[in-house]
């Protein structure tokens, strides 16, 4: 939204209506692959039609960091 005046644009106009959602049991490799393939910045974690969390690219980095630490020992 470069060049857009934030004082004249509503959240509804700026937001993405396409949401990537998963359930808590979805394998991590599947979620990360989808996020990478479609360049999603996050996945909304849903259980029983309710949001129970948001898995972000920062969470991906944290998981990768933990994996690398354990693999390098």
Long-range contacts (C-beta under 8 A, 24 or more apart in sequence): 19-44, 20-44, 21-45, 21-46, 22-46, 22-55, 23-47, 24-52, 24-53, 28-63, 31-55, 32-60, 32-63, 35-60
